[in-house]
Amino acid sequence: MRLNPGDRAVSFEPRYGGPIEKAGTRWTLLIFWKTSCSTCEVTFPYLEVLARAYPDLVTCLSVVQGTDEATGANVARQWGATFAVIADLAPYPLSYAYDPSATPTMFLIDNRTGDIEDVLEACIKAELNQLSAKIARSDGRSAVEIAPKGDGNPSWTPG
């Protein structure tokens, strides 16, 4: 069953550092995706804006399903994303633990508590902007609009 807001995030240690809840920022955005996902391609530039807007508040960590890290990182760069990529290969332990129902699925984890604060699926601009506002408010900041209207992408892209 998919993890939901209020559930404890499943801890794991990416190869480059310690447990995700010790990322050094207030939040971790754990992004499950596939290289074949066209909705992920639309979403990644918005997530890059988010990562650049709040580098001291949120660590974006993408989990590419079924593809090695080098290939995943190359695809992510082509889509305009510079955040970390880790591979979830068979038997897919991270995907099994978090059970995302679509790609992309994003889990906002509160690093102070280790709990999941929010879950977003697909690419819904209003929800992405609400995510930005939530992160900004956690530090008393004004929100950055990360998914503006009129940018050539639809307001909703199914995952």
Long-range contacts (C-beta under 8 A, 24 or more apart in sequence): 1-99, 2-98, 2-99, 2-100, 2-101, 2-105, 2-119, 3-97, 3-98, 3-99, 3-107, 3-116, 3-119, 4-116, 4-119, 5-115, 5-116, 5-117, 5-118, 5-119, 6-115, 6-116, 7-115, 7-116, 8-114, 8-115, 8-116, 9-107, 9-109, 9-114, 9-115, 9-116, 10-94, 10-97, 10-98, 11-114, 12-93, 12-94, 12-97, 14-61, 14-84, 14-86, 15-86, 16-84, 20-59, 20-61, 20-109, 20-111, 21-109, 21-111, 21-114, 22-111, 23-59, 23-61, 23-111, 24-59, 25-55, 25-56, 25-57, 25-58, 25-59, 25-111, 26-57, 26-58, 26-110, 26-111, 26-112, 26-135, 26-138, 26-139, 27-57, 27-58, 27-59, 27-108, 27-109, 27-110, 27-111, 27-117, 27-135, 27-138, 28-58, 28-59, 28-60, 28-61, 28-108, 28-109, 28-111, 29-58, 29-59, 29-60, 29-61, 29-106, 29-107, 29-108, 29-109, 29-131, 30-61, 30-63, 30-98, 30-106, 30-107, 30-109, 31-60, 31-61, 31-62, 31-63, 31-83, 31-104, 31-105, 31-106, 32-62, 32-63, 32-65, 32-88, 32-94, 32-95, 32-98, 32-100, 32-103, 32-104, 32-105, 32-106, 32-107, 33-62, 33-63, 33-64, 33-65, 33-103, 33-104, 34-64, 34-65, 34-66, 34-67, 34-103, 35-64, 35-67, 35-71, 35-72, 35-75, 37-103, 37-104, 37-159, 38-157, 39-103, 39-104, 39-122, 39-123, 39-157, 39-158, 39-159, 40-79, 40-103, 40-104, 40-159, 41-79, 42-123, 42-153, 42-157, 43-104, 43-122, 43-123, 43-128, 43-157, 44-76, 44-79, 44-80, 44-81, 45-79, 45-80, 45-81, 46-123, 46-125, 46-128, 46-146, 46-147, 47-81, 47-83, 47-106, 47-128, 47-146, 48-80, 48-81, 48-82, 48-83, 49-144, 49-146, 49-147, 50-128, 50-131, 50-132, 50-135, 50-144, 50-146, 51-81, 51-82, 51-83, 53-132, 53-136, 53-144, 53-146, 54-132, 54-135, 54-136, 54-139, 54-141, 54-144, 57-135, 57-136, 57-138, 57-139, 58-135, 59-83, 59-84, 60-84, 61-86, 62-86, 63-87, 63-88, 63-94, 63-95, 64-88, 65-92, 65-95, 65-103, 66-90, 66-92, 102-158, 102-159, 103-159, 104-159, 105-159, 106-131, 108-134, 108-135, 121-159, 122-156, 122-157, 122-158, 122-159, 123-147, 123-153, 123-156, 123-157, 123-159, 124-155, 124-156, 124-157, 125-149, 125-153, 125-155, 125-156, 126-155
